[in-house]
Amino acid sequence: QLGVLHHLSFSESKLRVLFVCLTSDLCVTPLGLEGDVDLRFLLVGGELLKVKSSSWKKNRFYKLQEDCTTMWHESHRTFKRNQTFSIDDVDSVRKGRQSEGLQKHTEAHVEDLCFSIIFKGRRRNLDLVAASVEEARQWVNGLEKILSNMKKLNRQQTSEHWIFNCMRKADKNKDNKITLKELKHFLRQINIEVDDMYAEVLFAKCDKSNSGSLEGPEIKHFYDLLIYREEIDVIYGKYATTGEQMSVKNLLNFLLNEQREVASMEDAVRLIERYELDDSAKQKNHMTKDGFLMYLQQEEGSILNPAHKEVFQDMSQPINHYFISSSHNTYLMEDQLKGHSSTEAYIKALMKSCRCVELDCWDGPHGEPIIYHGHTLTSKVLFKDVIKAIKEYAFKTSEYPVILSLENHCTLEQQKLMAQHMISILGSALLTSPLEDQMPTAFPSPQELKGRFIIKGKRLNKLDAVYSNTSPGVEEDCVSEEDEAAETNNSKTDSNGQKSKIKLAKELSDLVIYCKSVHFSGFEHAKDNQAFYEMSSFKESKAVNLAETAVNAFIHHNMTKLSRIYPAGSRTDSSNYDPVPLWNAGCQIVALNFQTPSKEMDLNQGRFRSNGQSGYVLKPDFQRYPGTEFDPVTLTKGPWLKHKNFHVMVISAQQLPKINKDKCKSIVDPLVKVEIYGVPADTCSKETRSIENNGFNPMWNETFQFDIHVPELALVRFLVEDYDSTSQNDLIGQYCLPLTSLQNGYRQVPLLTKHGDVIPSAGLFVHLMLLDSK
């Protein structure tokens, strides 16, 4: 009933530290932090001032629990006196008044007492004030050490860590033993449903002392039964042909013939030295089954090519030759009508390597410009606060240029202040003149623009004026409001029905260098009249229509110019459109609502997962060079046609999370979908059967084949769902990557939440083969 658990062979080679800890009264100290002063401080805990608003500031006791992965805090709610949150749910810790809440609701003199716990997903930040500078330091240092330690865990350590914590929770009376009742509770916690008879048989096999409870080596025996993986036995047995252990020659044979890697004997030796746990096997240049499993769970065994985790593409091409990760209405945390505007939204987008953010600028009180979705009930945030946040976080995950897309509705005076804020806050990183000594004819490259901010917006004159000493130097003028706002119902028209014009300050205009916003009047008009730096924004319906009716012209347009696409104004719920047809048409800045978990955001994350997650991905040759006849719909013959057969075997999954955590007996019924996105001929989806009541180690062994025509534009998405016969399936986890970035052979697929965060212990095990079509 548990699939692979009915096999009883297990290794007695070592008692894991995990279970030494379980059978002692000590807490589970993270590796390397034994005796750490800051960690001991967190375990004792203390009072902190919790800040929600200027009027809601209350003392609460916080304490790290003994598992070192859960934070407990008191609550004065009637039905929730004690609350906890998992360290796994924490994204980062910020020292000082670095959150929007603390900046707004506390005074500057408490700067050194403040810190914020930033959560993954949409959960609100936890803003706290310590009693002293030293206590604040210890809280921040202790939490950062635990976070750093957890990030360093390899997949096997993460798995053990997760199982161990579930086991501790199942030990209700904390006697370091497991009864039959506690065993059943534990199995439900790790997402397996078994009938009473099977649980009793499993328990009896482990209870060698017949004491009615498991302890010490008996728990180790149970653990070995639990983690046994039949599929690994089969693979290992196939290649370990020289005896009970895999020789270095056997391992090289596996790397060359199964994994299809370019590998040498030295590479095989390095893997043994790195991942083999048994010293005697290591001395013989052998790899045991444990070492083999350890290798498969590391970066070398991952589906994503390790070389693509770094910047590997040519970054010296003009910037319009790249797809650019882009956000729409970046300031919003939620919907377009009543959603919260926040600097946090910019931080989250930038930390996901977004390289083009949007700022909707309006006149604010006290002469200070603000950012919000005009004529709606969305909250407002100061323009200068947004620029400060962008400056702080723009280049933490990617050093490549960030485009600030301005939608300007401000009066002249506040426009001048916008320019002042950008110049003073962004400093020398702000691009205020072309890089070239003479008038350029093409864009500079991402490499040349590293660490720079580029302003996209209206400009009063041509860029040539920068090089002309005789320029009249216009101080202000009217320009058409042709950007996104002009496409919505909020835009104004004059008495003749013409689009309204806004006055533009020279100080703001002069900051627009390589991204001057202009109206699109057709591809021929753009070819004859637009300079390379003049770019248009297209609402989604217009762009999709062009991608369907004039895709080759669109591709040629994007060879020399930038195009930005944005969602329809009717998407008030911040939903997203399909970005794939626009990437197929060579559009670079395909702006999505980053705040909304969706299939479209999964695809966006997948598109930019390679090339070091730099936010820039080089477009294929056939989308960059003149003369191309590429059409993603008709697919006439050309260099883009590189027929591939893609074979996928979905073998198993490990440690899938429970969907309904509030219901102890709720167990998932997982199924896996494998989806291809790209040109229409390649778009396809196939799925496995569902496995009933097993989220811990479901096994499918189902094979699919896909015919791929244009691999350079194809994305692969793995989707794990909880099957429901009466309603829509629930998402368990997902992972997306470019087809050209995956590795062949037996591979581990990490799983992400709907927000794109890693589910630490969960994964898929697959076999992949991408071969030239005969």
Protein Blocks (a to p, Z undefined) as FASTA:
>chain_A
ZZmmmpcbdcfkbccfklmmmmpcbdcddehigoiaklmmmmnopaddddfbfklccddd
ddddfkopaccdddfbfklmbccddfklpmbdcehjfbfklmmmpcfklmmmgccdddeh
jbdcdddddfbfklmmmmmmmmmmmmmmmmmpcfklmmmmmmmmmmmmmmmnonopacfk
lmmmmmmmnopacdfklmmmmmmmmmmnonopaehjlmmmmmmmmmpcfklmmmmmmmmm
nbjbdcfklmmmmmmmmnopacdfklmmmmmmmmmmblklmmnopacfklmmmmmmmmkl
pmbdfklmpcfbdckbcfklpccdddehklpmbdfklpccdfklmmmmmmnopabdcddd
dddehhiacdddehiabdcddfklmmmmmmmmmmmmbcbdcddddddfbdfklmmmmmmm
mmmmnmmmlccbdfbfbdcfbdcdfklmgoiacdddddfbdfklmmpmkbgoiabdcddd
fbfmlmmmkbccdfkopacdddddfklmmmpmklccdddebjklmmmmmcfklccdddfk
lmmmmmmmmmmmmmmmmmmmccdddddfklmnopacdfklmmmnopablcddfklgcfkl
mmmmmmmmggoinopacddfklmbghiacdfklopadfklccdddddddfbdehiacfbl
mlmklccdddddddddddfklgccddddddehiaklgcfkpacddddfblmlpccddddd
dddfkbccddfbdcdddfklpcehjdddddddfkopacfkgccdddddddddZZ
